[in-house]
Amino acid sequence: MTIEHRLIPAKHPQTNGMVERFNGRISQVIKSTYFASAEEMETTLKRYLITYNHHVIQRNLGHLTPIQSMKQWQLDKPDLFKKKVYNHAVLDT
């Protein structure tokens, strides 16, 4: 998993709020779960990330999941993407 550092646009603090809210959710998962090993924690976090990206509908994304939103964005602005966005949780149509 690679993390790409991006600066938020000026006068758009809601972007930071989305990131902070997601980080808070990750923090809750870590605090509320006992992990027997680092591998178990990594597996749990990967599963949470898949669930979040593919199944959690976001109001600020027009009631779409993050992956559905990315797929739509890719259709609208394909020149911004280097790779095709896949929805691995369900079959792409």
Backbone as ProteinMPNN parsed JSONL, in Angstrom:
{"seq_chain_A": "MTIEHRLIPAKHPQTNGMVERFNGRISQVIKSTYFASAEEMETTLKRYLITYNHHVIQRNLGHLTPIQSMKQWQLDKPDLFKKKVYNHAVLDT", "coords_chain_A": {"N_chain_A": [[0.862, -1.17, 0.0], [0.655, 2.155, -0.91], [1.166, 5.469, 0.076], [0.26, 8.57, -1.037], [1.389, 11.824, -0.827], [-0.49, 14.718, -0.697], [-1.306, 18.145, -1.138], [-3.934, 20.092, 0.194], [-6.464, 21.982, -1.531], [-6.444, 25.555, -1.376], [-8.489, 27.212, 1.021], [-10.313, 25.103, 1.452], [-11.157, 23.533, 3.855], [-12.777, 21.36, 4.458], [-11.77, 19.086, 3.263], [-9.62, 18.317, 4.895], [-11.157, 17.633, 7.107], [-12.516, 15.32, 6.24], [-10.384, 13.531, 6.028], [-9.489, 13.513, 8.69], [-11.755, 12.44, 9.948], [-11.811, 9.869, 8.839], [-9.345, 8.915, 9.799], [-9.971, 8.938, 12.513], [-11.872, 6.903, 12.608], [-10.29, 4.685, 11.971], [-8.626, 4.753, 14.186], [-10.505, 4.113, 16.185], [-11.083, 1.444, 15.507], [-8.615, 0.249, 16.034], [-8.303, 0.79, 18.797], [-10.461, -0.581, 19.894], [-10.074, -3.26, 19.492], [-8.407, -6.291, 20.231], [-5.286, -7.368, 19.28], [-3.455, -10.187, 18.396], [-1.104, -10.267, 17.067], [1.138, -8.383, 14.924], [0.603, -8.961, 12.288], [-2.043, -9.783, 12.395], [-3.28, -7.381, 13.07], [-2.665, -5.891, 10.772], [-4.067, -7.351, 8.81], [-6.704, -6.964, 9.711], [-6.939, -4.167, 9.4], [-6.626, -3.944, 6.626], [-8.911, -5.316, 5.771], [-10.853, -3.612, 6.834], [-10.359, -1.318, 5.32], [-11.062, -2.221, 2.746], [-13.795, -2.73, 3.185], [-14.667, -0.12, 3.846], [-14.048, 1.352, 1.486], [-15.523, 0.018, -0.504], [-18.12, -0.504, 0.406], [-19.219, 1.367, 2.223], [-21.368, 3.923, 2.107], [-21.063, 7.303, 1.195], [-22.191, 10.419, 2.132], [-21.155, 12.896, 1.331], [-20.123, 12.233, -1.107], [-22.14, 12.109, -2.88], [-23.865, 10.092, -2.111], [-22.603, 7.72, -2.804], [-20.262, 4.958, -2.796], [-16.737, 5.242, -1.978], [-15.232, 3.953, -4.054], [-17.132, 3.731, -6.137], [-17.51, 6.43, -6.612], [-14.937, 7.167, -7.452], [-14.773, 5.664, -9.828], [-16.752, 6.954, -11.353], [-15.641, 9.495, -11.485], [-13.371, 8.903, -12.938], [-14.522, 8.257, -15.388], [-15.519, 10.76, -16.095], [-13.228, 12.41, -16.136], [-10.831, 11.187, -17.544], [-8.14, 11.714, -18.146], [-6.875, 12.36, -15.779], [-6.146, 10.054, -14.497], [-3.831, 7.428, -14.026], [-4.099, 4.712, -13.869], [-6.644, 2.19, -14.348], [-9.651, 2.248, -12.483], [-10.836, -0.235, -10.396], [-13.602, -2.093, -9.207], [-13.367, -4.272, -6.972], [-14.974, -5.564, -5.162], [-17.416, -6.149, -6.241], [-18.728, -7.316, -9.396], [-17.452, -5.611, -12.221], [-19.232, -3.637, -14.559]], "CA_chain_A": [[0.0, 0.0, 0.0], [1.441, 3.365, -1.034], [0.461, 6.698, 0.441], [0.737, 9.711, -1.811], [1.176, 13.079, -0.112], [-1.094, 15.779, -1.51], [-1.722, 19.335, -0.42], [-5.332, 20.411, -0.078], [-6.64, 23.292, -2.157], [-6.658, 26.669, -0.445], [-9.857, 27.515, 1.434], [-11.13, 23.891, 1.418], [-10.847, 22.77, 5.074], [-13.573, 20.141, 4.565], [-10.92, 17.969, 2.86], [-8.954, 17.87, 6.116], [-12.166, 17.009, 7.956], [-12.753, 13.959, 5.758], [-9.213, 12.738, 6.408], [-9.505, 13.362, 10.147], [-12.844, 11.535, 10.288], [-11.352, 8.523, 8.49], [-8.303, 8.548, 10.773], [-10.662, 8.649, 13.764], [-12.482, 5.577, 12.488], [-9.188, 3.718, 12.075], [-8.219, 4.773, 15.597], [-11.516, 3.357, 16.936], [-10.887, 0.018, 15.223], [-7.404, -0.187, 16.735], [-8.518, 0.851, 20.238], [-11.517, -1.49, 20.347], [-9.76, -4.633, 19.105], [-7.154, -6.866, 20.718], [-4.569, -8.05, 18.211], [-2.453, -11.126, 18.896], [0.156, -10.032, 16.353], [1.137, -7.274, 13.96], [-0.028, -9.465, 11.069], [-3.493, -9.758, 12.626], [-3.694, -5.981, 12.977], [-2.572, -5.504, 9.367], [-5.185, -7.996, 8.124], [-7.922, -6.267, 10.128], [-6.964, -2.845, 8.771], [-6.862, -4.127, 5.19], [-10.332, -5.651, 5.614], [-11.63, -2.394, 7.091], [-10.177, -0.446, 4.16], [-11.899, -2.76, 1.666], [-15.189, -2.473, 3.554], [-14.906, 1.325, 3.763], [-13.993, 1.82, 0.097], [-16.458, -0.657, -1.392], [-19.461, -0.718, 0.944], [-19.71, 2.46, 3.068], [-21.867, 5.023, 1.275], [-20.658, 8.601, 1.727], [-23.112, 11.493, 1.76], [-20.432, 13.956, 0.618], [-19.786, 11.745, -2.445], [-23.395, 11.93, -3.606], [-24.439, 8.811, -1.683], [-21.879, 6.641, -3.466], [-19.084, 4.506, -2.062], [-15.548, 5.87, -2.564], [-14.861, 3.334, -5.328], [-18.117, 4.152, -7.139], [-17.218, 7.823, -6.911], [-13.702, 7.197, -8.253], [-15.095, 5.173, -11.169], [-17.465, 8.014, -12.047], [-14.669, 10.559, -11.727], [-12.512, 8.447, -14.026], [-15.281, 8.401, -16.635], [-15.646, 12.186, -16.389], [-11.913, 13.029, -16.364], [-9.88, 10.072, -17.674], [-6.755, 12.173, -18.235], [-6.312, 12.507, -14.439], [-5.854, 8.738, -13.945], [-2.789, 6.622, -14.658], [-4.568, 3.325, -13.873], [-8.096, 1.994, -14.333], [-10.219, 1.99, -11.166], [-11.612, -1.464, -10.382], [-14.429, -2.359, -8.044], [-13.12, -5.695, -6.738], [-15.983, -6.139, -4.273], [-18.494, -6.636, -7.105], [-18.32, -7.378, -10.793], [-17.554, -4.384, -12.998], [-20.121, -3.771, -15.708]], "C_chain_A": [[0.913, 1.239, 0.0], [0.579, 4.569, -0.668], [1.088, 7.839, -0.331], [0.398, 10.992, -1.062], [0.617, 14.117, -1.074], [-1.44, 16.948, -0.611], [-3.17, 19.629, -0.776], [-5.414, 21.777, -0.75], [-6.885, 24.369, -1.095], [-8.142, 26.886, -0.209], [-10.812, 26.325, 1.275], [-10.85, 23.033, 2.654], [-11.66, 21.485, 5.2], [-12.765, 18.918, 4.144], [-10.178, 17.429, 4.069], [-9.934, 17.167, 7.038], [-12.456, 15.577, 7.55], [-11.613, 13.039, 6.172], [-9.204, 12.491, 7.908], [-10.603, 12.399, 10.592], [-12.444, 10.087, 9.984], [-10.291, 8.048, 9.477], [-8.917, 8.223, 12.124], [-11.307, 7.28, 13.745], [-11.43, 4.479, 12.601], [-8.73, 3.619, 13.524], [-9.204, 3.982, 16.461], [-11.357, 1.858, 16.73], [-9.697, -0.512, 16.017], [-7.627, -0.23, 18.248], [-9.508, -0.198, 20.738], [-11.232, -2.96, 20.051], [-8.442, -5.066, 19.725], [-6.529, -7.639, 19.571], [-3.492, -8.933, 18.816], [-1.098, -10.897, 18.235], [0.011, -8.838, 15.42], [0.451, -7.695, 12.667], [-1.555, -9.436, 11.196], [-4.029, -8.333, 12.528], [-3.684, -5.52, 11.52], [-3.734, -6.098, 8.563], [-6.498, -7.29, 8.445], [-8.038, -4.912, 9.451], [-7.201, -2.944, 7.268], [-8.325, -4.459, 4.921], [-11.205, -4.42, 5.844], [-11.538, -1.455, 5.891], [-11.027, -0.919, 2.978], [-13.364, -2.475, 1.947], [-15.526, -1.002, 3.367], [-14.998, 1.778, 2.303], [-15.087, 1.24, -0.786], [-17.897, -0.713, -0.896], [-20.034, 0.444, 1.758], [-20.077, 3.644, 2.176], [-21.551, 6.355, 1.968], [-21.604, 9.686, 1.223], [-22.399, 12.564, 0.933], [-19.941, 13.518, -0.767], [-21.048, 11.461, -3.253], [-24.039, 10.583, -3.333], [-23.89, 7.642, -2.494], [-20.783, 6.144, -2.528], [-17.863, 5.205, -2.674], [-15.142, 5.27, -3.905], [-15.843, 3.717, -6.434], [-17.857, 5.592, -7.575], [-15.968, 7.95, -7.785], [-13.959, 6.72, -9.681], [-15.816, 6.242, -11.981], [-16.517, 9.158, -12.41], [-13.757, 10.173, -12.88], [-13.222, 8.538, -15.376], [-15.362, 9.863, -17.069], [-14.323, 12.843, -16.771], [-10.827, 11.962, -16.483], [-8.421, 10.493, -17.716], [-6.099, 12.343, -16.861], [-5.821, 11.182, -13.853], [-4.763, 8.028, -14.739], [-3.224, 5.168, -14.79], [-6.086, 3.301, -13.872], [-8.543, 1.683, -12.903], [-11.1, 0.759, -11.266], [-12.397, -1.571, -9.1], [-14.334, -3.859, -7.786], [-14.176, -6.347, -5.862], [-17.168, -6.698, -5.06], [-17.969, -6.68, -8.533], [-18.458, -6.018, -11.455], [-18.465, -4.639, -14.194], [-19.679, -2.864, -16.817]], "O_chain_A": [[1.827, 1.345, 0.817], [-0.585, 4.662, -1.057], [2.3, 8.047, -0.283], [-0.758, 11.217, -0.704], [1.186, 14.361, -2.138], [-1.822, 16.762, 0.544], [-3.584, 19.437, -1.92], [-4.541, 22.624, -0.563], [-7.468, 24.099, -0.045], [-8.952, 26.759, -1.127], [-11.994, 26.52, 0.992], [-10.354, 21.915, 2.519], [-11.283, 20.6, 5.968], [-13.041, 17.815, 4.615], [-10.109, 16.215, 4.258], [-9.566, 16.19, 7.691], [-12.623, 14.71, 8.407], [-11.839, 11.911, 6.611], [-8.939, 11.373, 8.35], [-10.396, 11.62, 11.522], [-12.709, 9.186, 10.781], [-10.334, 6.907, 9.938], [-8.439, 7.325, 12.817], [-11.294, 6.57, 14.75], [-11.656, 3.461, 13.256], [-8.477, 2.525, 14.027], [-8.789, 3.26, 17.368], [-11.484, 1.084, 17.679], [-9.765, -1.593, 16.602], [-7.195, -1.172, 18.911], [-9.407, -0.654, 21.876], [-12.07, -3.818, 20.333], [-7.475, -4.304, 19.744], [-7.187, -8.48, 18.959], [-2.707, -8.482, 19.651], [-0.064, -11.286, 18.778], [-1.092, -8.354, 15.165], [-0.208, -6.881, 12.02], [-2.265, -9.112, 10.245], [-5.103, -8.105, 11.97], [-4.605, -4.828, 11.086], [-4.318, -5.412, 7.725], [-7.309, -7.045, 7.552], [-9.113, -4.544, 8.977], [-7.906, -2.112, 6.698], [-8.917, -3.954, 3.967], [-12.184, -4.209, 5.128], [-12.539, -0.86, 5.492], [-11.64, -0.104, 2.288], [-14.096, -2.032, 1.062], [-16.562, -0.672, 2.79], [-15.921, 2.504, 1.931], [-15.536, 1.901, -1.723], [-18.81, -0.945, -1.69], [-21.247, 0.493, 1.96], [-19.212, 4.28, 1.573], [-21.751, 6.504, 3.173], [-21.789, 9.843, 0.016], [-22.952, 13.08, -0.037], [-19.404, 14.332, -1.518], [-21.027, 10.668, -4.195], [-24.679, 10.001, -4.208], [-24.613, 6.703, -2.827], [-20.42, 6.833, -1.574], [-17.954, 5.714, -3.791], [-14.747, 6.006, -4.809], [-15.424, 3.999, -7.556], [-17.971, 5.928, -8.754], [-15.938, 8.735, -8.732], [-13.434, 7.294, -10.635], [-15.529, 6.422, -13.164], [-16.588, 9.714, -13.506], [-13.406, 11.015, -13.707], [-12.599, 8.858, -16.389], [-15.283, 10.17, -18.258], [-14.292, 13.727, -17.627], [-9.982, 11.85, -15.595], [-7.546, 9.706, -17.357], [-4.876, 12.459, -16.786], [-5.151, 11.179, -12.821], [-4.774, 8.029, -15.97], [-2.784, 4.465, -15.699], [-6.736, 4.259, -13.453], [-7.874, 0.93, -12.195], [-11.999, 0.696, -12.104], [-11.92, -1.189, -8.031], [-15.128, -4.634, -8.321], [-14.263, -7.575, -5.824], [-17.846, -7.616, -4.596], [-16.901, -6.147, -8.833], [-19.469, -5.34, -11.272], [-18.465, -5.728, -14.767], [-20.305, -2.833, -17.876]]}, "name": "protein", "num_of_chains": 1, "seq": "MTIEHRLIPAKHPQTNGMVERFNGRISQVIKSTYFASAEEMETTLKRYLITYNHHVIQRNLGHLTPIQSMKQWQLDKPDLFKKKVYNHAVLDT"}
